[in-house]
Every structure is written in C-alpha cells, then in structure tokens.
Amino acid sequence: MGTLERKLASALLVCALPLLSACNSTGSSSFGNSAAEIELPSSVEEYPDNEVFKVAKVQFAAGNYGHAARYYERTVEVEPNNGEAWLGLAASYDRVRRFDLADRAYREAGRLIGDRAEYYNNIGYSYLLRGDVVKARSNFLKAHELDPASATINNNLDLLRDNVARSRQR
C-alpha cells in the first residue's frame, strides 16, 4: 500500500470511527436503533414457509435487524439456494454486529450471486461497519463497476469521499 493510500485509509478511519461505535449512552446504536432492535432474539413469531422471506424483508426495512436475521435464517433453511435471502441474512448480521455470522452468510451469498453489484455493495458496507475503510472502498468500487448508475452505491462512495474531504479540512 502506497503512502497516499495509507493517508486516505487513515483519514477515512478517523472520520468513520464516530459513526462506527456500537452504542452510545442513551442505549441507541450508532444507527439510531434501540438495543432491542439490534439484538438477536431467542425466538420470533412463526409464519408459514411461503411467507417468512417477505416477513424478513419487512423486518429489515423497519430496522428490526435481530428479528430480520431470525426470519432470514428460517428462509435459508427452507430455500438454501436463495441468494437474496443469504444476502439479507448477512446484512442483518452486520447490523447486529455479528460479523462472524455475516462472513459465513456472505460466503453463501457469494456462491449464489457473487457477480452482482448489491453483493459487493453489501460487503463494502460490512467492512465500513467494521472500520476497514480500505476494504470497504475496494468493494464499493467493484459494485460501481457493475452498476455505475446505482444511487445506493454512489451514495456509499460519496460518503467515503465526504469523510476524506472533511478530514482534510481539520
């Protein structure tokens, strides 16, 4: 890694650290979710197999990441070749800071849909949450190559750029 890349990585890490803290004194995560929303519950309400994937997506969209993870777990039991479900499971694990479990789910997702932009974008975001901005940027760039018009991917790249610009102003 060159000097410029090291400086960029250091600047990004300094800017990202406040965003990456798991909890603050109010009991909310860095994403504004309550502790209950980011914990993995021991059980969740039962749904028929043909509805559980839809429920998982709804729970994730509502910010109930622990519940989403449990429903995605059930989905991949029922549909082990559902790459979108594996990706949702990995993202849910990311949001409850279970990166060990997220890595396993990303491996399965990669096997099934590893050639898609959203796969690389999600892995990039996972690395951002972990504080590894170099790997985050690398994966965001792979995602951008596959889908340069994606607003989500472009927003993630802008977030990285904005953090670098802010760190240089300090």
C-alpha positions as MATLAB code, in Angstrom:
seq = 'MGTLERKLASALLVCALPLLSACNSTGSSSFGNSAAEIELPSSVEEYPDNEVFKVAKVQFAAGNYGHAARYYERTVEVEPNNGEAWLGLAASYDRVRRFDLADRAYREAGRLIGDRAEYYNNIGYSYLLRGDVVKARSNFLKAHELDPASATINNNLDLLRDNVARSRQR';
ca = [
       0.000    0.000    0.000;
       1.419    3.395   -1.016;
       1.726    6.495    1.129;
      -1.307    8.182   -0.444;
      -3.441    5.074    0.099;
      -2.321    4.874    3.748;
      -3.170    8.541    4.282;
      -6.570    8.046    2.670;
      -7.260    4.983    4.783;
      -6.206    6.790    7.965;
      -8.337    9.826    7.127;
     -11.351    7.679    6.395;
     -10.907    5.699    9.581;
     -10.664    8.845   11.703;
     -13.888   10.153   10.170;
     -15.681    6.834   10.336;
     -14.881    5.898   13.938;
     -17.581    8.103   15.491;
     -20.134    6.523   13.155;
     -18.994    3.018   13.940;
     -19.395    2.928   17.699;
     -21.860    0.235   18.621;
     -23.785    2.068   21.333;
     -23.984    5.433   22.958;
     -25.030    6.388   26.457;
     -28.722    6.573   25.553;
     -28.957    2.882   24.686;
     -29.252    3.536   20.959;
     -26.944    2.103   18.367;
     -24.955    4.325   16.056;
     -27.826    3.918   13.590;
     -30.435    5.279   15.984;
     -31.929    1.894   16.749;
     -32.722    0.824   20.279;
     -30.734   -2.015   21.791;
     -33.766   -4.299   21.394;
     -33.793   -3.680   17.632;
     -30.180   -4.785   17.216;
     -30.213   -7.868   19.437;
     -30.767  -11.377   18.144;
     -33.973  -12.556   19.829;
     -34.140  -16.119   21.085;
     -37.407  -16.659   19.197;
     -39.763  -14.875   16.827;
     -43.353  -15.322   15.771;
     -43.940  -18.272   13.460;
     -45.002  -17.726    9.845;
     -45.716  -20.216    7.065;
     -42.659  -21.124    4.989;
     -44.039  -19.314    1.944;
     -44.343  -16.014    3.895;
     -41.183  -15.954    6.003;
     -38.963  -14.353    3.314;
     -41.407  -11.482    2.914;
     -41.543  -11.042    6.705;
     -37.721  -10.978    6.860;
     -37.580   -8.155    4.314;
     -40.279   -6.191    6.143;
     -38.468   -6.572    9.478;
     -35.193   -5.416    7.926;
     -36.845   -2.399    6.298;
     -38.380   -1.491    9.664;
     -34.940   -1.561   11.322;
     -35.672   -4.683   13.376;
     -32.404   -6.312   12.393;
     -32.354   -9.047   15.022;
     -35.832  -10.192   14.063;
     -34.938   -9.905   10.377;
     -31.928  -12.156   10.960;
     -34.093  -14.819   12.569;
     -36.575  -14.729    9.675;
     -33.778  -14.810    7.099;
     -32.297  -17.804    8.953;
     -35.613  -19.593    8.527;
     -35.780  -18.543    4.872;
     -32.374  -20.042    4.040;
     -33.365  -23.251    5.830;
     -36.407  -23.507    3.556;
     -34.715  -22.084    0.434;
     -30.964  -22.787    0.703;
     -30.308  -21.562   -2.855;
     -31.972  -18.177   -2.353;
     -29.045  -15.789   -2.819;
     -31.121  -12.749   -1.938;
     -32.065  -14.347    1.389;
     -28.409  -15.120    2.166;
     -27.520  -11.513    1.353;
     -30.320  -10.255    3.593;
     -29.148  -12.581    6.359;
     -25.589  -11.276    6.075;
     -26.773   -7.650    6.145;
     -28.934   -8.378    9.182;
     -25.996   -9.941   10.992;
     -23.908   -6.882   10.093;
     -26.441   -4.596   11.708;
     -26.442   -6.612   14.952;
     -22.642   -6.610   14.800;
     -22.308  -10.382   14.401;
     -19.620  -10.172   11.753;
     -18.562  -13.783   12.288;
     -22.025  -14.918   11.202;
     -22.190  -12.266    8.469;
     -18.987  -13.606    6.907;
     -20.476  -17.092    6.630;
     -23.676  -15.742    5.090;
     -21.673  -13.609    2.625;
     -19.751  -16.723    1.548;
     -23.039  -18.459    0.723;
     -24.404  -15.355   -0.994;
     -21.183  -15.072   -2.986;
     -21.501  -18.640   -4.157;
     -25.019  -17.917   -5.409;
     -24.976  -14.261   -6.511;
     -21.377  -13.100   -6.135;
     -21.379  -11.444   -9.532;
     -23.973   -8.809   -8.602;
     -23.398   -5.197   -7.635;
     -25.534   -5.418   -4.494;
     -23.337   -8.249   -3.229;
     -20.189   -6.102   -3.423;
     -22.026   -3.061   -2.082;
     -23.225   -5.003    0.962;
     -19.776   -6.416    1.646;
     -18.361   -2.910    1.307;
     -20.865   -1.648    3.853;
     -19.985   -4.548    6.141;
     -16.333   -3.543    6.050;
     -17.311    0.069    6.678;
     -19.184   -1.008    9.806;
     -16.093   -2.910   10.934;
     -13.894    0.139   10.405;
     -11.953   -1.316    7.454;
     -12.371    1.573    5.031;
      -9.792    0.273    2.548;
     -11.719   -2.980    2.001;
     -14.983   -1.029    2.055;
     -13.795    1.249   -0.750;
     -12.466   -1.672   -2.783;
     -15.826   -3.450   -2.652;
     -17.806   -0.265   -3.323;
     -15.667    0.269   -6.433;
     -16.345   -3.302   -7.632;
     -20.054   -2.658   -7.117;
     -19.790    0.624   -9.017;
     -18.094   -1.113  -11.954;
     -21.043   -3.498  -12.178;
     -23.749   -0.847  -11.706;
     -22.452    2.713  -12.147;
     -25.985    4.172  -12.051;
     -26.914    2.726   -8.633;
     -27.893    5.525   -6.261;
     -27.065    3.373   -3.233;
     -23.570    2.528   -4.434;
     -22.896    6.114   -5.491;
     -24.115    7.368   -2.108;
     -21.739    4.995   -0.334;
     -18.827    6.207   -2.463;
     -19.852    9.814   -1.785;
     -19.914    9.080    1.939;
     -16.315    7.901    1.745;
     -15.276   10.934   -0.323;
     -17.055   13.353    2.028;
     -15.280   11.863    5.016;
     -11.907   12.325    3.320;
     -12.719   15.936    2.436;
     -13.838   16.700    5.999;
     -10.705   15.139    7.462;
      -8.503   17.296    5.219;
     -10.292   20.448    6.408;
      -9.412   19.754   10.023;
];
